[in-house]
Amino acid sequence: MTSPTAPQQSGPTGLDHNQRELISLMARGWSNGEIAASLGAPLPLVKAKVAAVIEALGAATREEAIDIWVHRKRRPAAALGLTRVLGVAAVGGFSVVVVVALAGMFSVDGTGSPTTTAESDEGLELPAPLANSDQPRAKCPGPPASPSASGAMSEADIVQFGGISYMRQSQIPGAEGGVVEPGAIGPLYGVITGAAGATTDSAVVDCSASRLPPGAELHSVGGYAPSFRLATADGVVYEAVASDRATATGEYFDLQSRVEAIILRDPADGTQLGKIEDSRSVALLTSLFLESEPGSPAPDGEKVWLTFELFDGSSVARPYGLDDHVAWPNVRLPSRFNDAILLAIGR
């Protein structure tokens, strides 16, 4: 860290680099407590720094500060049919959730270029963010077991940490990709110590895997919360599919402010059936998804592939049941989410 008397570099918003980092986290929907926990900083310090950012932006509230921060990057809503279906009142501008969803469109420093951890840390006296070696790690029971304890190879490639089951991304129905470049692999998150079940409804055994051997290391990846995506040292991506402890999907899906469009595809051949890309509808549908409670039976009946296209070029795909409103494996969505999907595919 630089000394308190070091000159601070202010961007176009009048905020220094670390204040811009902080408002970026705020715009992603992080609470003061979440920021404090992920940065390893005292909560009173985070509250004071947040208050300073709000004051520096000339705002009266946290929401107003976020609105000021993203205002120049807002995109107009276009799909009026979807906004009517979703029950959005076209009064008084964007809601907070829309503001949050748009924050991921541009960089922390507001210049349109990605911010890197190599930039100056002048100003905000907080520890480095999640992308460094101070990132919280999974709590695992004891040292890695012997290779013989890993059990037989099973059909599904699953790893489990913190009550969350992750599946190898390339095995998820409708998913694309599954491997990231070395530069996207972050700090170590956890080490496999035992054997996991081979299905998403198997009892969760933390720090276990159905295929990876004991001693295999899992890292954070691409700036995402480790509750959502992990990667092996050679870049194989595992994505969260279920949690036996979460009361809402958003507790393990790191999608807030990251979704650019929602695409619906035919499971038979991958043909695009519809696309939702206006910012307001995308933000609201994403929020409905993140607020929904997991625990329903797997989708049945007619299905489409529900794909969240993210700003970083990656995607999150899940089979979605049009009859029971369930996204695989077990997330039941509200009827207005389903109504918007049906409208998008011309039903």
Stockholm file with secondary structure:
# STOCKHOLM 1.0

chainA/1-347         MTSPTAPQQSGPTGLDHNQRELISLMARGWSNGEIAASLGAPLPLVKAKVAAVIEALGAATREEAIDIWVHRKRRPAAALGLTRVLGVAAVGGFSVVVVVALAGMFSVDGTGSPTTTAESDEGLELPAPLANSDQPRAKCPGPPASPSASGAMSEADIVQFGGISYMRQSQIPGAEGGVVEPGAIGPLYGVITGAAGATTDSAVVDCSASRLPPGAELHSVGGYAPSFRLATADGVVYEAVASDRATATGEYFDLQSRVEAIILRDPADGTQLGKIEDSRSVALLTSLFLESEPGSPAPDGEKVWLTFELFDGSSVARPYGLDDHVAWPNVRLPSRFNDAILLAIGR
#=GR chainA/1-347 SS CCCTTSCCCBCTTSCBHHHHHHHHHHHTTCCHHHHHHHHTCCHHHHHHHHHHHHHHTTCSSHHHHHHHHHGGGCCCCCCHHHHHHTTCCCSSSCCHHHHHHHGGGSCTTSSSSCCCTTSCCCSCCCCCCTTSTTSCCCCCSSSCCCGGGGCSCCSSCEEEETTEEEEEGGGSTTCCCCBCCGGGEEEEEEECCEECCSSTTSCCCTTEESSSCTTCEEEEETTCCTTTEEEETTCBEEEEEEESSCSSGGGTCCCTTTEEEEEEECTTTCCEEEEECCHHHHHHHHHHHHHSCBCCCCCCSSEEEEEEEETTSCEEEEEEETTTCEETTTEECCHHHHHHHHHHTTC
#=GC SS_cons         CCCTTSCCCBCTTSCBHHHHHHHHHHHTTCCHHHHHHHHTCCHHHHHHHHHHHHHHTTCSSHHHHHHHHHGGGCCCCCCHHHHHHTTCCCSSSCCHHHHHHHGGGSCTTSSSSCCCTTSCCCSCCCCCCTTSTTSCCCCCSSSCCCGGGGCSCCSSCEEEETTEEEEEGGGSTTCCCCBCCGGGEEEEEEECCEECCSSTTSCCCTTEESSSCTTCEEEEETTCCTTTEEEETTCBEEEEEEESSCSSGGGTCCCTTTEEEEEEECTTTCCEEEEECCHHHHHHHHHHHHHSCBCCCCCCSSEEEEEEEETTSCEEEEEEETTTCEETTTEECCHHHHHHHHHHTTC
//
